Amino acid sequence: MHAKRGLLALIRGNGRSHFVIKMSCGIAADFVQDHPDQLPEGLLLGIARSGSPMVVPEELPGYMADRVTIAEQLLVEKPGLLSVPLYHRDRAIGVMVLFGYAEGTPFTDQNLQFLVQLAHHAAITLEKAGIIHQLKRQSKSNKT
């Protein structure tokens, strides 16, 4: 999809609004370090809370552009945006967001469908990782 920037944010603990960036590409490390426990209020958190896939093929519409905070201005690459929520057993667990497409190749509905499929695979992988982590913890506690 040739996005310029992207991130995977997961919900921290059982909270509905505490999204934390777990992986990113093209995003300044200081933005991630400045918000280690929670995404700040702004466009990113609004996208994460929306819980629905979205494709913005060109410039952000006014209502979205107005939500971009000063901290997010360096993060939000223009033009274009793709966003897909991550679900596990009908429960939101995070969001994948891509910003800024390569010249001449706007984001499309096909790109969104690809990202939806990728999100399904990511959710399964996260579930498996959680199960493995729980089994390791149980194994350690049984040895003591």
Backbone torsions as a table, in degrees:
resi	resn	phi	psi	omega
1	MET	NA	-13.9	174.7
2	HIS	57.6	40.5	176.7
3	ALA	-72.4	149.0	179.6
4	LYS	-82.3	-31.4	180.0
5	ARG	-144.1	151.1	177.5
6	GLY	-158.8	161.1	179.1
7	LEU	-153.8	157.9	171.3
8	LEU	-121.8	118.7	177.5
9	ALA	-116.7	133.7	179.2
10	LEU	-113.6	152.1	176.3
11	ILE	-73.6	130.4	-178.4
12	ARG	-85.3	124.1	178.9
13	GLY	62.2	-142.1	-178.8
14	ASN	-97.6	2.4	-178.1
15	GLY	-68.5	151.4	179.3
16	ARG	-91.4	-22.4	-173.5
17	SER	-115.7	3.5	-178.4
18	HIS	-98.6	85.7	178.1
19	PHE	-94.2	136.5	-179.7
20	VAL	-126.4	134.2	178.0
21	ILE	-70.1	122.7	179.6
22	LYS	-103.7	-30.6	177.8
23	MET	-144.5	147.5	176.7
24	SER	-155.9	160.9	176.2
25	CYS	-141.8	127.8	179.2
26	GLY	79.1	8.7	-179.2
27	ILE	-106.5	131.7	-177.2
28	ALA	-57.2	133.9	-179.5
29	ALA	-60.1	-33.8	-178.4
30	ASP	-67.0	-29.7	175.6
31	PHE	-64.3	-46.0	-179.8
32	VAL	-65.5	-42.9	-178.7
33	GLN	-68.2	-30.2	179.2
34	ASP	-72.9	-15.7	-177.5
35	HIS	-133.1	62.4	-174.6
36	PRO	-72.7	-23.1	-174.7
37	ASP	-106.3	-17.5	-174.1
38	GLN	-169.5	139.1	172.6
39	LEU	-65.0	141.3	177.9
40	PRO	-74.0	160.0	174.6
41	GLU	-58.8	140.9	-180.0
42	GLY	152.6	-160.6	-176.4
43	LEU	-62.1	-47.5	-177.6
44	LEU	-58.1	-47.5	-179.3
45	LEU	-66.4	-36.5	176.3
46	GLY	-62.2	-41.8	177.3
47	ILE	-63.9	-46.5	-178.7
48	ALA	-60.5	-42.2	-178.3
49	ARG	-73.0	-22.0	-176.2
50	SER	-62.8	-34.5	176.2
51	GLY	69.6	17.0	178.6
52	SER	-133.7	147.9	177.9
53	PRO	-64.7	146.6	176.1
54	MET	-149.0	146.3	173.9
55	VAL	-127.3	128.6	173.8
56	VAL	-119.3	101.4	-172.0
57	PRO	-70.1	-26.0	-176.4
58	GLU	-125.3	-132.5	179.2
59	GLU	-70.1	152.0	176.9
60	LEU	-65.3	137.6	174.8
61	PRO	-65.0	159.8	-175.1
62	GLY	-51.9	-44.8	-177.4
63	TYR	-63.5	-28.6	177.3
64	MET	-82.6	-43.6	-179.5
65	ALA	-60.3	-34.4	179.4
66	ASP	-67.3	-21.1	-178.3
67	ARG	-87.4	-11.0	-178.8
68	VAL	-68.9	120.0	-179.6
69	THR	-84.3	169.4	177.3
70	ILE	-58.1	-42.5	179.6
71	ALA	-63.8	-32.4	-177.4
72	GLU	-84.5	-12.9	-174.9
73	GLN	-58.0	-37.4	178.4
74	LEU	-77.8	-17.8	-177.8
75	LEU	-86.1	-41.1	-173.7
76	VAL	-79.6	98.4	178.4
77	GLU	-81.8	135.8	-179.2
78	LYS	-111.7	155.9	-6.7
79	PRO	-92.4	164.7	172.7
80	GLY	93.6	150.4	179.3
81	LEU	-155.9	138.6	171.0
82	LEU	-126.3	139.1	178.3
83	SER	-145.0	136.1	179.3
84	VAL	-140.3	129.2	175.9
85	PRO	-75.3	154.5	173.4
86	LEU	-105.7	131.9	179.0
87	TYR	-124.4	146.4	172.3
88	HIS	-132.8	116.5	-178.6
89	ARG	50.9	52.3	178.3
90	ASP	62.4	20.0	177.9
91	ARG	-122.1	128.8	178.6
92	ALA	-64.5	131.7	177.7
93	ILE	-122.8	-9.0	180.0
94	GLY	172.2	-165.9	-177.4
95	VAL	-152.8	145.4	171.9
96	MET	-112.5	131.5	-178.8
97	VAL	-132.7	132.9	174.5
98	LEU	-118.5	138.1	179.3
99	PHE	-122.1	142.9	169.0
100	GLY	68.9	109.8	178.6
101	TYR	-93.0	162.1	177.2
102	ALA	-67.1	155.3	-179.1
103	GLU	-51.9	132.1	174.0
104	GLY	77.5	2.0	-178.9
105	THR	-130.0	75.1	-179.8
106	PRO	-60.1	152.5	174.9
107	PHE	-63.1	142.8	-177.6
108	THR	-125.3	172.7	174.3
109	ASP	-62.9	-31.0	176.5
110	GLN	-65.2	-39.8	175.7
111	ASN	-62.3	-39.9	179.0
112	LEU	-63.5	-43.6	179.0
113	GLN	-63.3	-38.4	176.2
114	PHE	-62.5	-44.4	179.9
115	LEU	-66.4	-34.2	175.4
116	VAL	-60.4	-46.5	179.1
117	GLN	-64.0	-41.1	177.2
118	LEU	-61.9	-38.7	178.3
119	ALA	-64.3	-38.4	177.0
120	HIS	-61.8	-45.2	178.9
121	HIS	-65.0	-39.9	178.4
122	ALA	-63.0	-41.3	179.1
123	ALA	-63.4	-41.0	177.6
124	ILE	-63.7	-43.2	179.4
125	THR	-62.9	-42.2	177.9
126	LEU	-64.2	-38.6	177.1
127	GLU	-61.9	-46.0	179.4
128	LYS	-62.4	-42.3	178.8
129	ALA	-61.8	-39.5	177.9
130	GLY	-64.8	-40.2	178.5
131	ILE	-64.4	-45.0	178.8
132	ILE	-61.1	-42.4	178.9
133	HIS	-61.7	-43.4	178.9
134	GLN	-63.9	-41.8	179.2
135	LEU	-63.6	-40.2	177.8
136	LYS	-64.5	-41.3	178.1
137	ARG	-64.3	-41.3	178.8
138	GLN	-64.9	-40.3	179.9
139	SER	-62.5	-43.0	179.1
140	LYS	-65.4	-41.1	-178.2
141	SER	-71.5	-29.4	177.6
142	ASN	-72.5	-26.4	180.0
143	LYS	-76.9	-21.5	-177.7
144	THR	-90.1	NA	NA
